[in-house]
Amino acid sequence: MPRYKFLAIPTKYWKPGENYLEEIIKRVGERLSDGDFVVISEKAVSTALGNLVDENSLKPSLSARLIAKYWMRIIWGYLLGFLCNFGEELLRHMREYPLEMGSRHKQVALQYAGLLQSLNFGSEGGIDGSNLPYAYVCLPLKNACEIARKIREEILLKLGKNVSVMIVDTDRTFSFRNFHFTPRPNSIRGIYSFGGFIAYVVGRLFKLKARATPIAVVGERISVEESLEIADLANRARGSGAGRNVWEMAKKFGVGLTDVTWEMLETVKHKPIVVVR
């Protein structure tokens, strides 16, 4: 496996309506060389595109309420969380899972990702509430390859650099030898998406190698293993912004889970772009 060099590029926080193409071109500027990989955060692009849901706008169903009250607090809090080697703090969050807000979140997961995904402890089907204000959550991109291709074409047109573009999600891909699988849908070819929460539990239970998930790669043809290595390197270089989950984010700002504001998020360093060579 080749050794890679990387550069995480800080930007302003990308709010809905942000021209992310213009921002990428402006930030990478003269830093690029032919053959580089430009690795972009799926969450940042999806947020800029306004691909958000306000969970306060939904009324939770009975199923969502049962998942929040019993599945999350009891099954994850006392069984699956233990099997998945959760730390004490995360186990406590599961056991004290917020019923009303959690029910609305599970309703979003049921509607947009389905039952097996909704039973995961978080990031159900790629739905994510970290680094977002109030009760907003971000949905996964449906056209990641098309977006990656557009970014690559724009870089070639504006900067004259022939690069590859990768879009990456922080959700884990687990690897057993040459078999790679992830709980989330819509990853690259060669990474199998199945089972929802079951895939996550299996990966954690058997302590399989876990890395960030590339959901689109456009440009140079590389192996799945190389894609995973680049994705994970970029993910570690990028950091977690305001926090890895909503609990960390709320703790950082000293507010309630749905009291984080856009202005608070704008005070944090965000690095949605990583150049890897």
C-alpha positions in Angstrom: 0.0 0.0 0.0 1.5 3.4 -1.0 2.2 6.1 1.5 0.0 9.1 1.1 0.5 12.7 2.0 -2.5 14.8 2.9 -3.6 18.4 3.5 -6.9 19.1 5.3 -8.2 22.5 4.0 -10.3 24.6 6.4 -13.3 26.5 5.1 -16.2 28.4 6.5 -19.2 26.4 7.6 -21.3 25.4 4.5 -24.9 26.4 5.2 -27.8 25.5 3.0 -27.5 27.4 -0.3 -23.7 27.5 -0.2 -22.0 27.4 -3.6 -19.8 24.4 -2.7 -18.3 24.2 -6.2 -17.1 27.8 -6.0 -15.9 27.2 -2.4 -13.9 24.1 -3.4 -12.2 25.9 -6.3 -11.4 28.9 -4.2 -9.9 26.8 -1.3 -7.9 24.3 -3.2 -6.5 27.0 -5.6 -2.9 26.3 -6.4 -2.5 23.5 -3.9 -3.4 20.8 -6.4 -1.2 18.7 -8.7 -2.3 16.3 -11.4 -3.1 12.9 -10.0 -4.2 14.2 -6.5 -7.3 12.9 -4.8 -9.7 15.6 -3.7 -11.7 14.1 -0.8 -15.0 15.8 0.1 -17.3 15.3 3.1 -20.7 14.0 2.1 -22.3 15.8 5.0 -20.9 19.2 3.9 -22.1 18.8 0.4 -25.5 17.5 1.4 -26.0 20.4 3.9 -25.0 22.9 1.2 -27.6 21.4 -1.1 -30.2 21.8 1.6 -30.8 18.1 1.9 -32.1 18.5 5.5 -35.1 17.5 7.5 -36.4 19.4 10.5 -37.3 16.6 13.0 -39.6 19.0 14.8 -41.9 19.0 11.8 -42.7 15.3 12.1 -45.1 13.5 14.4 -43.7 10.2 15.6 -45.6 7.0 15.0 -46.2 4.3 17.6 -43.3 2.3 16.1 -40.9 5.2 16.4 -41.9 5.7 20.1 -41.4 2.0 20.8 -38.0 2.0 19.2 -36.9 5.1 21.2 -38.3 3.9 24.6 -37.5 0.2 24.5 -35.1 -0.7 21.7 -32.7 2.2 22.3 -32.9 2.4 26.1 -32.9 -1.3 26.9 -31.6 -3.3 23.9 -28.8 -0.8 23.0 -28.3 0.4 26.5 -27.8 -2.9 28.1 -27.1 -5.5 25.4 -26.0 -4.4 22.0 -24.0 -1.4 23.3 -22.1 -3.8 25.5 -21.5 -6.3 22.7 -20.3 -3.4 20.5 -17.8 -2.3 23.1 -19.4 1.1 23.7 -17.7 3.3 26.3 -19.5 4.2 29.5 -20.6 7.7 28.3 -22.2 6.4 25.1 -23.9 3.6 27.1 -25.3 6.2 29.4 -26.7 8.2 26.4 -28.4 5.0 25.2 -29.9 4.3 28.6 -31.1 7.9 28.8 -32.2 8.1 25.2 -34.5 11.2 24.8 -38.0 9.9 24.3 -39.7 12.8 22.5 -36.8 14.0 20.4 -35.6 10.5 19.9 -39.0 9.4 18.7 -39.0 12.1 16.1 -35.5 11.1 15.0 -36.5 7.5 14.7 -39.6 8.6 12.6 -37.2 10.2 10.1 -35.1 7.0 10.0 -38.2 4.9 9.4 -39.5 7.1 6.7 -36.2 7.7 4.8 -34.2 4.6 5.6 -36.5 1.7 6.7 -36.8 -0.5 9.7 -33.5 -2.2 9.8 -31.6 1.1 9.5 -33.8 2.8 12.1 -32.8 0.1 14.7 -29.2 1.3 14.5 -28.0 3.3 17.5 -27.2 6.3 15.3 -26.5 7.6 11.7 -29.3 5.4 10.6 -29.0 4.8 6.8 -26.5 7.7 6.6 -28.9 10.2 8.4 -26.8 12.4 10.6 -27.5 15.2 13.1 -24.0 16.1 14.2 -22.6 19.5 13.1 -26.2 20.7 12.4 -28.3 23.1 14.4 -31.6 22.8 16.2 -33.5 19.6 15.3 -32.1 19.3 11.7 -30.7 16.1 10.3 -28.9 15.6 7.0 -29.9 13.0 4.5 -27.4 11.0 2.5 -26.7 12.0 -1.1 -28.6 10.1 -3.7 -26.4 11.2 -6.6 -22.9 11.2 -5.1 -21.2 10.0 -8.3 -22.8 12.7 -10.4 -21.7 15.4 -7.9 -18.2 14.0 -7.7 -18.0 14.1 -11.5 -19.2 17.7 -11.6 -16.6 18.7 -9.0 -13.8 17.0 -11.0 -14.9 18.7 -14.2 -15.0 22.1 -12.5 -11.5 21.6 -11.2 -10.2 20.7 -14.6 -12.0 23.6 -16.2 -11.1 26.3 -13.7 -7.7 25.1 -12.5 -6.5 22.9 -15.3 -5.7 20.0 -12.9 -6.5 16.4 -13.7 -7.5 15.0 -10.3 -9.7 12.3 -8.9 -12.6 13.2 -6.6 -13.9 11.1 -3.8 -16.9 11.7 -1.6 -16.7 10.2 1.9 -19.0 9.5 4.8 -17.8 9.0 8.4 -20.1 5.9 8.7 -18.0 2.7 9.1 -17.1 0.2 6.5 -15.9 -3.1 8.1 -13.4 -5.4 6.5 -12.8 -9.1 6.9 -9.9 -9.9 4.7 -11.0 -8.8 1.2 -14.7 -8.6 2.1 -15.9 -5.2 2.9 -19.4 -4.3 4.2 -21.2 -1.3 5.7 -24.5 -0.7 7.4 -25.3 2.4 5.3 -26.7 2.2 1.7 -25.1 3.7 -1.4 -21.3 3.0 -1.1 -18.9 2.3 -4.0 -18.9 -0.9 -5.9 -17.0 -3.6 -4.0 -18.4 -2.5 -0.6 -21.6 -4.4 0.2 -24.4 -2.6 1.9 -26.8 -4.8 3.8 -28.5 -5.6 7.1 -28.8 -2.2 8.6 -28.0 -2.4 12.3 -27.0 -6.1 12.0 -24.0 -5.2 9.9 -22.9 -2.7 12.4 -23.3 -5.1 15.3 -21.4 -7.8 13.5 -18.5 -5.5 12.6 -18.2 -4.2 16.1 -18.7 -7.5 17.9 -15.9 -9.2 16.0 -13.7 -6.1 16.2 -13.3 -6.0 12.4 -11.2 -3.3 10.8 -13.4 -0.2 10.5 -12.8 2.7 8.2 -14.7 5.7 6.7 -16.9 4.8 3.8 -16.2 6.1 0.2 -19.6 6.6 -1.5 -18.2 7.9 -4.8 -14.9 7.9 -6.6 -14.5 9.6 -10.0 -11.2 9.7 -11.9 -8.3 7.3 -11.5 -9.3 3.6 -11.1 -8.2 2.3 -7.8 -8.9 -0.8 -5.7 -11.5 -0.9 -3.0 -8.8 -1.2 -0.4 -7.0 1.9 -1.7 -10.3 3.8 -1.7 -10.9 2.8 1.9 -7.4 3.8 2.9 -7.7 7.2 1.3 -11.2 7.7 2.7 -10.1 6.9 6.2 -6.9 9.0 6.0 -9.0 12.0 4.9 -11.6 11.4 7.6 -9.0 11.4 10.3 -7.3 14.5 8.9 -10.6 16.3 8.7 -11.5 15.8 12.4 -15.1 15.9 13.8 -15.8 19.6 13.7 -18.2 20.4 16.5 -18.4 16.8 17.6 -18.8 13.2 16.5 -22.5 13.1 17.6 -25.2 15.4 18.9 -24.2 14.7 22.5 -20.6 15.8 21.9 -21.8 18.8 20.0 -24.3 20.0 22.7 -21.6 19.4 25.4 -19.1 21.5 23.5 -21.4 24.5 23.3 -23.0 23.9 26.8 -26.5 23.8 25.5 -29.4 21.3 25.0 -29.4 18.8 22.2 -31.6 20.9 20.0 -30.3 24.3 21.1 -27.2 24.5 18.9 -27.4 27.4 16.5 -26.0 28.2 13.0 -23.9 30.9 14.7 -22.3 28.5 17.1 -21.4 26.1 14.3 -19.7 29.0 12.4 -17.3 29.4 15.3 -15.8 25.9 14.8 -13.1 25.0 12.3 -14.5 22.9 9.5 -12.4 20.9 7.1 -14.7 19.4 4.4 -11.9 19.2 1.8 -8.8 17.0 2.1 -6.2 16.8 -0.7 -4.4 13.4 -0.7 -1.5 12.5 -2.9 
